[in-house]
């Protein structure tokens, strides 16, 4: 299993200003700050985490609205790793999944995806579907630190 780097070369070369311009969005201090924070983060962030990292200069409702807009424009991906909490990460062009520790919430990118074989099997057994357009697959387990603590 290969662990991904949090920011591809293509996205790292893009500045928040160029990303906003490419997507026809006005450059505001809030949008720039949110993009910078997401680009610099090695893992997906919740709205609450963004709020804290941005040092509370943007209110939570503005962060939600901005992330929704970024999601609609394809700038960020929405990830469901926790019950009733969405996480967000910059869309960097890599197809990847995530693994989350259920004890300490450590999150790691997983660049390996062997879903094609499973997709074909699912479609061969389906009575209602002919095509799978996309998929979402996340893993949950114990990280090395938490596994060692459990054994002690």
N, C-alpha and C positions, 0 to 999 in steps of 0.2 A: 504494500500500500504506500503510495507516494503522497507526501503531505505538501500542499500547495503553498506558494508564496502569495502573500496577501494582495499584491498589486502587480499586475502585468506591466511589462515595459511600455506598452501602448498607452495604458491609462496613466501610468506615472509621469509620462511626458506631457500629458494633458493637464492644463491648469484648470482650476474651478471656473475661471473666466471663460476659457475656450469651450469647456463643457456646456456652460450656460448658453453661450452664443450659438453653438452648434444646434442646440435644442430650442432656440427661439425664446429663451427665458431672460428676463431682466436680471442684471447683476445687482443683487442687494447684499448688504453685509451679512444678513442671516443665511441666505442661500450659499454664499461663499464659505461661511464658517461651517455650515453643515457638511458641505462637500469636502472641505479640507479635513474635517474630523473623520469622515467615513473613509477617505482615501488613506489616511494615516493609520487607521485601525487595522490590526492584524486579524480581527474577528468581527462578526456581525454585532451591531449595537441595538439596544432597545431605545425607545424615545427617551426614557428616563435616564439612561446612560449618556445619551447625546446631550440632554439638558444639563447634566452635571459637568460633562467634559467641556461644554461651551461656556461654562462658568455662569450659567443662568442668565445670559444676556438676551436670550430669545425665549419667549414664553412657550409652554408646552403645546398649546393649540397651534401656534405658528409652525412648530417643528412637525406636528402631525400633518398639517396642510401641505407643507413643503415636501415632506417625504411622499405623500400621496401623489403630488404633482410629479416628483422625480420618478416614482414608480410607473405612472402613466406614460412618461416620456422614455422609459427604458434606461434611466440613469442608475437606478438602484434596483436590487432584488429584495423581495420580502421573503423572510424565512420563518417557518413555524417550528421552533425548537422547544418552546415552553407552552404550557397550557395558558390560554388567554393572553399571551404576550407575543407580539410580533417583533422580529429582529430585522435589521436592515443592513445591507452591505452594498458597496459600490459594484455595479455590473462591470466586470473587467474583461469580459469576452471568454473566460474560461468556463467550461462546463464542469461543475464540481458539486459535491455534497458536503455534509458536515457530520461530525461525531461530537456528541456532548456528554460530559461526565454528569451523571445524575446526582452526584454528591456535591461537587464543588463548582459545577457549571462551566468548567473549562471547555472551550470549543476549538475544534481543529478542522481545517479544510481537508477533504478527501478528494483527490483528483482522479481516482480510479472509478470507472463506471462500466460495469459489465451488464448493463440492463438490456441490451439489444436482444440477447437470447431469451430473456424472461418476457420481454415485450412481444416477441413472435409467438411464444407459447400462450400468453394471455389472449392475444388476438385469435389464435386458432381455437380457443375454447369459448370465446365470446359469441353470443348469438346476436348481439346488438351493435357491435363496433367492428369497423374495418381498419381504422387508423388510430394510432397513438400520436398525438401532436407534441406533447411534452410530458415530463414526469417530475415528481419531487420525491426524493428519498433521503431520509435523515436517519442517523444511527445514534443510539443511546447506550452508554456503558459506563465503566469505571476507568478513570485515567490511572497511570502507573502509581502516582502518589496515593490516591484513594484505595487502590487495590492493595498496596503494601500495608496501609493502615487497617484495612479489613482483615488481613491475615494475622496482624499482631494481636 
